[in-house]
Amino acid sequence: MKSKILILIICALCIICSNLMAQSPSFPFIDAHCHIKAISADESLPFMTMEEYFSKYKSLNIKYLFGITIAQKGKIEETRDRNDSLFSMAKRDARFIPVCSVHPEDGEATIEELNRIKKLGGKIIKLHPITQRFSILSDETISVSRVAGELGLVILIDGWVIRSVGIDRVLFGSDQPAVSLPDALKAFNNLDFNDTEREKILYKNAIELLGLQ
């Protein structure tokens, strides 16, 4: 049986009036796209630590946070350090879901890291064709996607398509720090979704995809 490669389209939402604050949904929700400070090299970036994120948004009804890191080509040791840092955060707070990363063009090291991530309990891999500068249709990317699928790892790729791929395939993500969580929620609430669709995008899709509670 051919393995199923799961590609998840993240809906990262922005608004013009950044000073508008959003109301937290009545049901719990999941932020499935947040750039988190992982290693010392991130100190110069406007990323928050996991603890800072949960402290800043403690008044909101956040069930889970997907903390993202992005691997850079040729920096194998740094990639491992980044991924290990995310797993360390997950041990400190059960609400934190590690979104690890590899670079498709790092050859055998990429495959080894995928297997290591799986053994450590990882469920999601972040690939970003623009930031990581690779072709999504290259042989390397297809090969990595196939291995990830065989291991049961979900691949996250940014996108702005919603209904065309199906509501069940979309997760809400703030893209913090590019957009604050309250502003992203405000933008999302202004979109033309019914309550059932909102709950799927904000919460149920991620719960079902990853088998969360």
JOMOTA-V680489 format. One record per backbone hydrogen bond with DSSP energy under -1.0 kcal/mol. CO is the residue of the C=O (numbers start at 1). NH is the residue of the N-H. Records with the same first field share a line. If there is no record, write none. Layout:
CO->NH, NH
//
This chain:
6->155
8->157
9->171
10->159
11->173
16->18
17->20
29->63
31->66
33->175
34->68
39->42
40->43
42->45
48->37
49->53
50->54
51->55
52->56
53->57
55->58
57->60
60->62
61->29
64->31
65->97
66->34
67->99
68->36
72->75
75->79
76->80
77->81
78->82
79->83
80->84
81->85
82->86
83->87
84->88
85->89
86->90
87->91
88->92
89->93
93->96
95->65
97->67
99->69
100->126
103->106
106->109
107->110, 111
108->112
109->113
110->114
111->115
112->116
113->117
114->118
115->119
116->120
117->122
118->121
123->154
124->100
125->156
128->132
129->134
135->138
138->142
139->143
140->144
141->145
142->146
143->147
144->148
145->149
146->150
147->151
148->153
154->125
155->8
156->127
157->10
162->166
166->169
167->170
169->9
171->11
172->32
175->178
176->35
180->184
181->185
182->186
183->187
184->188
185->189
188->191
191->193
194->198
195->199
196->200
197->201
198->202
199->203, 204
200->205
201->172
202->30
203->207
204->208
205->209
206->210
207->212
//
